[in-house]
Amino acid sequence: MSAHDERRLQELVRQLEARLHTTQVIAEVLMDNSALRDGDPGPYLNDYREGALLDAVIHLSRSSHEDFYRLVEMVKLPVGRPVL
């Protein structure tokens, strides 16, 4: 693997890790918010904001999934399915 490919691989790994961490934090916020639904003072996110965060989780998950398969392809790992 060339030095350029190695840098691309390292950057992809960093981006993937950051996206996965962000997805995890958003999911934790959504879980906390839903736990407050029946309480007082209630959830801190209204339906619109909660929906926007769910859309973000879907986008981040798809992007992370694509990056995972790019990573697999770059390091030539056998996964049994083509890169999307």
Sequence and secondary structure as in RCSB ss.txt:
>XXXX:A:sequence
MSAHDERRLQELVRQLEARLHTTQVIAEVLMDNSALRDGDPGPYLNDYREGALLDAVIHLSRSSHEDFYRLVEMV
KLPVGRPVL
>XXXX:A:secstr
  HHHHHHHHHHHHHHHHHHHHHHHHHHHHHHHHHTTTSSS  SS HHHHHHHHHHHHHHHHHHHHHHHHHHHHH
T   SS   
